[in-house]
Amino acid sequence: MSVPGVRRFSLATIAPMPWKNGGGTTREIAVSPAGAGMDDFAWRISVADIAADGPFSAFAGIDRQIVLLDGAGVVLRSREERAREDGFVHRLDRVGEPFAFAGDVAVDATLIDGPTRDFNVMTRRGRCRAVVEAMRTPVRIDGTGATLVLVIAGHWRDGDGEPLAAGDGMVWTDAPGVGPGIEPGVASVARTTLTPQDDAALCLRVAIDGEPR
């Protein structure tokens, strides 16, 4: 069995790409398989800065999870809310709280009070699933499967004692080079524990169940 690679990243080093509608930008943290586009990824993790009200694109066969990182938040409203049982209106205004929805449905986003930053996980239905959790306690990584940790607030240290602050993170995957801005990590082993260093410490952990075949 191959040992997953370890990669560190910082959102500050990942170049933002503008949305087609001009309403925001996105930073792709990681994607699998490496180099996959929007039509053929198994999973994709990114951060979006939303500057204006506007639509989210629909992605057939994709399950999505979104988490507020910064700002007052956004109201998500599916265009089919009155016509379909799976329609919804959701107020995303709590930092670190994931919201899951089917990517097949077109969604309109309305800012609550100014620009907002959101964390996005997309997985292709039938190939992968993702579990997204907000953590304030030590985060243990067992080295199996693909895992990503992003620090939202406070200060953390990895198993080698290296610090991580807000916007920093690590990716464990057996597919090296899965995202722009990701550099070889300082962690010496795939199994490690990230430890909070203060009361403000908050991070997100994403565990991917299933890899592309």
FENRA-V223259 format. One record per residue. N is the residue number from 1. RES is the residue in one letter. OMEGA is omega in degrees with one decimal (* if undefined). D_LAST is the distance of its C-alpha to the last C-alpha in whole Angstrom. Layout:
n=(N,N)
res=(RES,RES)
omega=(OMEGA,OMEGA)
d_last=(D_LAST,D_LAST)
This chain:
n=(1,2,3,4,5,6,7,8,9,10,11,12,13,14,15,16,17,18,19,20,21,22,23,24,25,26,27,28,29,30,31,32,33,34,35,36,37,38,39,40,41,42,43,44,45,46,47,48,49,50,51,52,53,54,55,56,57,58,59,60,61,62,63,64,65,66,67,68,69,70,71,72,73,74,75,76,77,78,79,80,81,82,83,84,85,86,87,88,89,90,91,92,93,94,95,96,97,98,99,100,101,102,103,104,105,106,107,108,109,110,111,112,113,114,115,116,117,118,119,120,121,122,123,124,125,126,127,128,129,130,131,132,133,134,135,136,137,138,139,140,141,142,143,144,145,146,147,148,149,150,151,152,153,154,155,156,157,158,159,160,161,162,163,164,165,166,167,168,169,170,171,172,173,174,175,176,177,178,179,180,181,182,183,184,185,186,187,188,189,190,191,192,193,194,195,196,197,198,199,200,201,202,203,204,205,206,207,208,209,210,211,212,213)
res=(M,S,V,P,G,V,R,R,F,S,L,A,T,I,A,P,M,P,W,K,N,G,G,G,T,T,R,E,I,A,V,S,P,A,G,A,G,M,D,D,F,A,W,R,I,S,V,A,D,I,A,A,D,G,P,F,S,A,F,A,G,I,D,R,Q,I,V,L,L,D,G,A,G,V,V,L,R,S,R,E,E,R,A,R,E,D,G,F,V,H,R,L,D,R,V,G,E,P,F,A,F,A,G,D,V,A,V,D,A,T,L,I,D,G,P,T,R,D,F,N,V,M,T,R,R,G,R,C,R,A,V,V,E,A,M,R,T,P,V,R,I,D,G,T,G,A,T,L,V,L,V,I,A,G,H,W,R,D,G,D,G,E,P,L,A,A,G,D,G,M,V,W,T,D,A,P,G,V,G,P,G,I,E,P,G,V,A,S,V,A,R,T,T,L,T,P,Q,D,D,A,A,L,C,L,R,V,A,I,D,G,E,P,R)
omega=(-179.1,177.9,-178.4,174.3,179.4,179.3,172.5,175.0,172.7,179.4,-177.7,-177.7,-179.7,-176.3,177.6,175.9,-177.5,171.4,178.3,-177.9,177.2,-176.1,-179.3,178.4,178.0,173.6,179.0,179.8,-176.4,177.5,177.3,-3.0,-177.0,178.0,-178.5,175.9,-176.2,-178.0,-173.1,177.5,170.1,172.5,-178.6,179.4,-175.7,173.8,-178.8,170.2,-177.1,-175.9,-176.7,174.7,178.2,-175.4,164.0,177.4,175.0,178.4,-178.3,176.8,-177.2,170.6,-175.1,170.1,-177.4,-177.5,175.3,176.2,-175.3,-179.8,-177.6,176.8,-173.3,173.6,179.0,-177.5,176.6,-177.8,-179.1,-172.4,-179.4,-172.8,-174.1,-179.2,-178.6,174.1,-176.3,165.0,-176.4,177.0,-179.4,-174.2,177.7,-179.0,175.7,-177.2,-176.8,171.5,-176.7,176.2,179.6,-179.6,179.2,-174.7,175.1,-174.8,172.7,-178.9,178.0,-179.3,-179.9,-179.5,177.5,-176.0,-178.3,176.4,-175.3,177.4,-173.9,174.9,177.2,178.5,-179.5,-176.1,-179.6,178.4,-176.4,170.2,179.8,171.2,-178.5,-177.3,169.7,-173.3,171.5,-179.8,179.9,-178.8,-178.8,178.7,-175.4,175.2,178.2,-179.8,179.1,-179.5,175.5,174.6,176.3,177.4,176.9,-175.3,176.6,-176.7,-179.4,170.5,177.5,-175.2,176.7,179.4,179.9,-176.7,170.6,178.8,-177.9,-178.2,175.8,178.2,179.2,177.3,173.5,-179.8,176.2,174.1,-175.2,178.0,-175.1,178.8,177.5,177.1,-179.8,-178.0,177.1,-174.2,177.9,-179.3,-175.4,180.0,-179.9,178.4,-176.4,177.0,173.0,-171.3,176.8,-177.0,-179.6,-176.6,-178.5,-172.2,177.2,177.1,174.0,173.0,177.0,176.0,-179.8,177.8,-178.6,179.4,179.6,-179.6,*)
d_last=(15,15,17,16,18,21,22,25,26,29,29,32,30,28,29,30,29,31,30,31,33,35,35,33,31,27,26,22,21,18,14,11,9,13,15,14,16,17,16,12,12,9,12,16,19,22,26,28,32,34,37,38,38,35,32,29,26,24,21,20,17,17,18,21,23,26,28,31,32,35,38,40,37,36,36,33,34,32,34,34,35,38,37,34,33,30,32,33,35,34,36,34,37,36,34,31,31,27,28,25,25,23,22,23,27,29,30,33,34,38,39,41,43,42,38,36,32,29,26,23,20,17,14,12,14,12,8,10,14,17,20,23,26,29,30,34,34,32,28,27,23,22,19,16,13,14,18,20,24,26,30,32,35,37,37,34,34,31,31,32,35,34,35,33,34,34,31,29,26,24,20,18,14,13,12,16,17,16,19,22,25,23,25,24,26,29,27,28,25,22,24,27,29,30,33,35,39,41,41,40,36,33,30,26,24,20,18,14,13,9,6,4,0)
